[in-house]
């Protein structure tokens, strides 16, 4: 039985595991505990022989509003780490680098390399860190009301920690959408090749389940080998090396902001003054 305080639900429907984010009041913004619950759910699906496909979804009107910058656990190092980047309590850039490696960069890499096929079912807002959750999945099904946004240039940072934009959108569109901090619709995402299917919002769950069942009916070793081969092709194009460079530039931006503003900042690298304006904007949205 699931604990009542959990922010992620896990259920299996005919060989398809649904990992469902359930922080509706927070628009499914990712807290540190939620990140580890997601990782736990992926591990559970990996070890369940009945599970052939995983769907990552979200309750409520929105997929994810990104990182939860109000999370009280954002500086608290967990009792275990999925990577070797411990030492969150270290001062300055060292502690921030450790945190972001662990809960963002390395966690996304782990989920992207998950052996079984994964599908993101996206509705409503998919902002900032929400993009990272959708992009690590193999396929994306979007509701017609879905829209996507990476606004962090407005906060003095070049993009979210998992900077897959050039591969998801193409280099020129990625530059435009990052530099302008403008959103893009589900149909625009589909045209760019980022989204596989766009469906009416009330059909999102059923359509995604049918797609997952179709994949689950195929020889599973062949499906896993397809995923591994295509991921290797993307890596051979330089994605992994480029994303490591982008992550380093992301940390440079954090350090620059810290020096320029002369004040502590949260793990997202957002100064207090900017964070206050973000909070006000969120209340208006």
N, C-alpha and C positions, 0 to 999 in steps of 0.2 A: 504493500500500500504506500502511496506517495505521502510524504510529510506535508502537512498543511501550510508550512512556511516556505515551501519550495516555489521557485519562480519559473521552473521549466517542467512541463508535463511530458510523459513518455507513454506511448501506446502503440500496439502493433495491430495492424489491420491486414490480414491475409498476406503475410510476408513483407509488408511495408511498415517500417517503424516511423511514426510521426513524433518528431521532437518539436514541441510547441512552446514558444516563449509566452509566459503568462505574467507580465507586469503591465497590465492594461492601463492602470492609473499613471504609470510612468512612460506610456507610449512604447513599452518594451525597450526602454533604454537599458544599456548593458552595465550592470554593476559588476564588481569583482565576484561576489558570490554567484551571480547568474552565469558569468563566464565559465566558472568551474562546474556549475551544474550542467551547462551545455556540453562541456568536455566529458563529464561523467556519462551523459546520455549517449554521446557518440561511442564511448568505450563499451557501454552496455549493448548497443546495436552491433558493434564489431564482434562481440563475443557470442551473440545470439545466432545460432545456426539457422533458425527459421527466418531471420531477417535477410532479405535480398536487396532491398533498396531503402534509403533513408530520405524522408522529407523533412526539411527544416521550415517551420511555419510559425505563425504568431496569432495569438488571440487578439480580439479587439479590432478597431478600424485601421491600425497602423502596424506595419511590419517591425520597424525599429527607428527610434529617433536618434540612434547613435550611442555614444558613450554617456554614461550617467555621471556628469561632472559634480553632482551633489552627493555621490555615493560616500557614506562615512567610512567605508572599508578601502577607499582607493589607495591609501598609503600602508595598509596592513598586509604584510606578507603572509601568504597562506602557510599552513603547516607542511605543504608539499608543493613541488613545482614540476611542471611537465618538461621544462628545459633546465639548463644549468644556471640560468640567470637569477640567482638569489641576491640578497643584499638590498632590498627595497629601501631600507632605512638610511642608506648612505646619503650624505649631503650632496646638493648640487646636481649636476648632470649625471653623476654615477648612479644615484638611486633612481632617477627617472628612466635612464637607459635600461636598467634592470627590470623595472616594472613594465615598460612598454615592450621589451623583448618577450617577456613571459606572457603577459595577458593579451597582447595584441599580435605581434609579429609571429612569434613561434607557435602560438595557439592556432592562428590562421593557417600557417604552413602545415601543421599537424592535421587539421580538418581538410585542407585541400588535398592532402595525400591519403586520406581515408580510403581504404581498399574498396569498399562497396560504393556503388553509384549513389549520388546525392542529388536532390532536387530542392530548390528554394521556391516556396509559394509566397509571393509578395503582394501585399495589398497596402493601399494608403501610402504613408510616408516611409521612405527608405533613405535615411539621411546619415552622412558621415560614416561612423562605425557600422551602421546598418548595411552599407554597401559591402563592407568587408565580410559580413556574414553571408550575404547573397552570393558574392563573387567566389567564395571558396567552394561553392556547390557546382556540380557538373552541368546541371541544367537550371534554368530559371523560368518559371511560369508566373506571369504578372497579371493581376486584375486590371481592368481598364482604368480604375481610379488610381493606380499606383503612379507615384512620381519619385524621382531620384535626385539627390542633391549632395554635393560635397562642398560645404561653405567655408572650409578652414583657411582659405587664403585671406578671408576677412579677419581672421584671428592671428595673422602673421605667420602661418605655417603653410607649406607648399602642397599639402594633401594629407589624407589619412595615412595611417601607418602602413597599411597594405596597399601600396600604390600600383594597382593593376589597371589603371585607367587606359593607358595606351593600347592594351590588348583587348579590353572590354569595349572601347569606344572608337578606337583608331586614334593616331597621334594628334591630328589637327583638332578633331572634336574634343579630345581630352584636354588639350591646351585651352580651347575656348571655354569649356564648362568649368575648368578649374580657375582660370584667370578672371572670369566674370562672376563666378560663384552662382551661376544660374542653374535652375533645375531642368530636368528633361523628363518627358512623359513616357509612359509604358510603350506607346507606339513609336516614339523616337528611339527608345532603347531597343525595340525589336528591329527597327530599320538599321541600327548600328551593329546588329548581331549580338548584342548583349543579352537579350531576352529571346527565349525559344518560342514562347506562345503568349498571346494576350487574350484573355477571356473575360466575360462578364464577371463582376465581383461575386455574384451569387453562385457561380459555377466553378470558382477557383479550386475549392477543396475537391469536388468530385472529379474535375478534369485532371488535377494533379494525381489523384489516386489511380485513375485509369492509366495515365502515362506511366506511373511507377509500376503498376501491375504488368503492363506490357513488357517493361524492361525486366521485371522479376521473372517473367516466363521464359527468358532466354537462358542459354547455358551460362552459368555464373562465372566460371573461370574465363570464358571468352569475354564477358562484359568487363571483368576486372582487368584483363590484359589490354583491352581497348582503352580503358581509362589510363592505365599506366603508360601505354605507348603515346597517347596524345599529350599527356602531361609532360612526357620526356621530350616530345617535339617542341612544345612551348618553351621548355627549359633550354633546349638547344638553340632556340631563337634568342636567348639571352634574358628571358623574363626574370629568372631567379636572381641572376647577378645584378640586373637593373633594379630590382626591388630592394636588394640589400643596399645598393647605393642610395636609393630614394629614402630608405629608412635612416641612413646616416645623415642625409641632408635634413630630414625631419628633426633629428636630434639637434643639429646645428641651429635650426630655427628656434627650438625651445630655449637653447642656451642664449641665443641672441636676445630673445624676448625677456629672459630673466635679467640679463645685463641692462637692457634698455629701460625696462620698467622698474627694476630694482626691488622686486617683491616676489614672495613665493607664489608658485602657480600649481594648479592641479596637474594630474598625469597627462591631460590632453594638451598641456602647454599653454593654457589660456590665462592671461593676467586677470586679476580680480575685477578691474574696471570693465574689461571686455566681457567677462563672465556675467557681470551684472546686467549688461545690455542684452546678452543672449537670453538670460532668464526672463527679462521683461518682454522680449520678442516672442518667446515661447508661450507666455501667458496670453498674448494677443492672437496666437495662431489657432 
